[in-house]
Amino acid sequence: MNERVTVTLPEEVVRNIDLRERNRSRFVLRAVQNELERQRKEELRRSLRAPHADSESLAQEEIAEWMSGLPESGNDLVDVGKSTRIKWIPGTGWITGE
Protein backbone atom coordinates (compact mmCIF):
# COMPACT_ATOMS: atom_id res chain seq x y z
CA MET A 1 0.00 0.00 0.00
CA ASN A 2 1.33 3.41 -0.91
CA GLU A 3 0.74 6.73 0.77
CA ARG A 4 0.90 10.11 -0.89
CA VAL A 5 3.46 12.46 0.62
CA THR A 6 4.02 16.04 -0.46
CA VAL A 7 7.65 17.08 -0.51
CA THR A 8 8.88 20.54 -1.46
CA LEU A 9 12.25 20.65 -3.20
CA PRO A 10 14.27 23.47 -4.76
CA GLU A 11 13.75 23.88 -8.53
CA GLU A 12 17.35 22.96 -9.29
CA VAL A 13 17.04 19.68 -7.43
CA VAL A 14 13.86 18.79 -9.34
CA ARG A 15 15.57 19.62 -12.65
CA ASN A 16 18.49 17.36 -11.74
CA ILE A 17 16.10 14.54 -10.82
CA ASP A 18 14.28 14.98 -14.15
CA LEU A 19 17.58 14.72 -16.04
CA ARG A 20 18.25 11.33 -14.46
CA GLU A 21 14.86 9.72 -13.98
CA ARG A 22 11.49 10.04 -15.67
CA ASN A 23 9.63 8.84 -12.57
CA ARG A 24 10.28 11.35 -9.77
CA SER A 25 8.51 9.20 -7.19
CA ARG A 26 10.75 6.22 -7.94
CA PHE A 27 13.85 8.43 -7.71
CA VAL A 28 12.78 9.92 -4.37
CA LEU A 29 11.82 6.47 -3.03
CA ARG A 30 15.27 5.06 -3.88
CA ALA A 31 16.96 8.11 -2.34
CA VAL A 32 14.95 7.74 0.87
CA GLN A 33 15.59 3.98 1.04
CA ASN A 34 19.33 4.55 0.55
CA GLU A 35 19.39 7.18 3.29
CA LEU A 36 17.44 4.99 5.71
CA GLU A 37 19.87 2.13 5.06
CA ARG A 38 22.86 4.47 5.56
CA GLN A 39 21.42 5.67 8.87
CA ARG A 40 20.69 2.09 10.00
CA LYS A 41 24.30 1.10 9.27
CA GLU A 42 25.62 4.17 11.09
CA GLU A 43 23.47 3.36 14.12
CA LEU A 44 24.88 -0.17 14.10
CA ARG A 45 28.46 1.13 13.85
CA ARG A 46 27.78 3.54 16.73
CA SER A 47 26.30 0.70 18.78
CA LEU A 48 29.33 -1.52 18.09
CA ARG A 49 31.73 1.27 19.15
CA ALA A 50 29.85 1.86 22.40
CA PRO A 51 27.65 -1.16 23.18
CA HIS A 52 25.10 -1.13 25.96
CA ALA A 53 26.57 -2.47 29.21
CA ASP A 54 24.22 -5.47 29.26
CA SER A 55 25.09 -6.44 25.66
CA GLU A 56 28.51 -7.90 26.48
CA SER A 57 27.25 -10.14 29.28
CA LEU A 58 24.34 -11.31 27.13
CA ALA A 59 26.71 -12.08 24.25
CA GLN A 60 29.00 -14.05 26.58
CA GLU A 61 26.03 -16.08 27.85
CA GLU A 62 24.89 -16.83 24.30
CA ILE A 63 28.41 -17.86 23.24
CA ALA A 64 28.74 -20.11 26.28
CA GLU A 65 25.41 -21.75 25.50
CA TRP A 66 26.40 -22.25 21.85
CA MET A 67 29.78 -23.71 22.82
CA SER A 68 28.17 -26.15 25.25
CA GLY A 69 26.52 -27.80 22.25
CA LEU A 70 29.83 -28.40 20.44
CA PRO A 71 31.61 -31.78 20.58
CA GLU A 72 34.22 -32.21 23.32
CA SER A 73 37.01 -32.54 20.77
CA GLY A 74 37.58 -30.95 17.40
CA ASN A 75 38.53 -34.41 16.13
CA ASP A 76 34.84 -35.08 15.58
CA LEU A 77 34.65 -32.11 13.22
CA VAL A 78 37.83 -32.34 11.11
CA ASP A 79 39.92 -35.22 9.83
CA VAL A 80 43.35 -33.69 10.48
CA GLY A 81 45.07 -36.46 8.51
CA LYS A 82 43.36 -35.35 5.31
CA SER A 83 43.92 -31.63 5.75
CA THR A 84 46.43 -29.31 4.08
CA ARG A 85 48.34 -26.82 6.20
CA ILE A 86 48.07 -23.24 5.02
CA LYS A 87 49.23 -19.90 6.34
CA TRP A 88 48.60 -16.24 5.59
CA ILE A 89 51.45 -14.11 4.24
CA PRO A 90 50.68 -10.36 4.25
CA GLY A 91 50.93 -8.98 0.73
CA THR A 92 50.91 -12.50 -0.75
CA GLY A 93 47.81 -14.23 0.62
CA TRP A 94 47.21 -17.83 1.64
CA ILE A 95 49.98 -20.34 0.85
CA THR A 96 50.31 -24.03 1.57
CA GLY A 97 52.96 -25.20 3.99
CA GLU A 98 54.04 -24.74 7.59
C-alpha contacts under 8 A as a table, 3 or more apart, distances in Angstrom:
res1	aa1	res2	aa2	distance
9	L	13	V	6.47
9	L	14	V	6.61
10	P	13	V	5.41
10	P	14	V	6.56
11	E	14	V	5.15
11	E	15	R	6.20
12	E	15	R	5.06
12	E	16	N	6.22
13	V	16	N	5.10
13	V	17	I	6.22
14	V	17	I	5.03
14	V	18	D	6.16
15	R	18	D	5.04
15	R	19	L	6.29
16	N	19	L	5.13
16	N	20	R	6.62
17	I	20	R	5.31
17	I	21	E	5.90
17	I	24	R	6.72
17	I	27	F	7.22
18	D	21	E	5.30
18	D	22	R	5.87
18	D	23	N	7.86
18	D	24	R	6.96
19	L	22	R	7.69
21	E	24	R	6.43
21	E	27	F	6.48
23	N	26	R	5.43
23	N	27	F	6.45
24	R	27	F	5.04
24	R	28	V	6.11
25	S	28	V	5.16
25	S	29	L	5.97
26	R	29	L	5.03
26	R	30	R	6.20
27	F	30	R	5.30
27	F	31	A	6.22
28	V	31	A	4.99
28	V	32	V	6.08
29	L	32	V	5.17
29	L	33	Q	6.08
30	R	33	Q	5.04
30	R	34	N	6.03
31	A	34	N	5.16
31	A	35	E	6.20
32	V	35	E	5.08
32	V	36	L	6.10
33	Q	36	L	5.13
33	Q	37	E	6.16
34	N	37	E	5.15
34	N	38	R	6.12
35	E	38	R	4.95
35	E	39	Q	6.13
36	L	39	Q	5.13
36	L	40	R	6.11
37	E	40	R	5.00
37	E	41	K	6.20
38	R	41	K	5.22
38	R	42	E	6.19
39	Q	42	E	4.98
39	Q	43	E	6.10
40	R	43	E	5.14
40	R	44	L	6.28
41	K	44	L	5.02
41	K	45	R	6.19
42	E	45	R	5.00
42	E	46	R	6.08
43	E	46	R	5.04
43	E	47	S	6.06
44	L	47	S	4.98
44	L	48	L	6.14
45	R	48	L	5.07
45	R	49	R	6.22
46	R	49	R	5.16
46	R	50	A	6.26
46	R	51	P	7.98
47	S	50	A	5.19
47	S	51	P	4.96
47	S	52	H	7.51
48	L	51	P	5.37
51	P	55	S	6.37
51	P	56	E	7.56
52	H	55	S	5.32
52	H	56	E	7.60
53	A	56	E	6.38
53	A	57	S	7.70
54	D	57	S	5.56
54	D	58	L	6.22
55	S	58	L	5.14
55	S	59	A	6.03
56	E	59	A	5.06
56	E	60	Q	6.17
57	S	60	Q	5.07
57	S	61	E	6.23
58	L	61	E	5.11
58	L	62	E	6.23
59	A	62	E	5.09
59	A	63	I	6.11
60	Q	63	I	5.10
60	Q	64	A	6.07
61	E	64	A	5.11
61	E	65	E	6.17
62	E	65	E	5.09
62	E	66	W	6.14
63	I	66	W	5.02
63	I	67	M	6.02
64	A	67	M	5.10
64	A	68	S	6.15
65	E	68	S	5.20
65	E	69	G	6.95
66	W	69	G	5.57
66	W	70	L	7.18
67	M	70	L	5.26
71	P	74	G	6.81
71	P	76	D	6.80
71	P	77	L	7.97
73	S	76	D	6.17
73	S	77	L	7.93
74	G	77	L	5.23
74	G	78	V	6.44
75	N	78	V	5.47
75	N	79	D	6.50
75	N	80	V	7.46
76	D	79	D	7.67
79	D	82	K	5.69
79	D	83	S	6.75
80	V	83	S	5.19
84	T	96	T	7.02
84	T	97	G	7.72
85	R	96	T	5.75
85	R	97	G	5.37
85	R	98	E	6.22
86	I	94	W	6.43
86	I	95	I	5.42
86	I	96	T	4.18
86	I	97	G	5.37
86	I	98	E	6.67
87	K	94	W	5.51
87	K	95	I	5.55
87	K	96	T	6.39
87	K	97	G	6.89
87	K	98	E	6.94
88	W	92	T	7.71
88	W	93	G	5.41
88	W	94	W	4.47
88	W	95	I	6.42
89	I	92	T	5.27
89	I	93	G	5.14
89	I	94	W	6.21
89	I	95	I	7.24
90	P	93	G	6.03
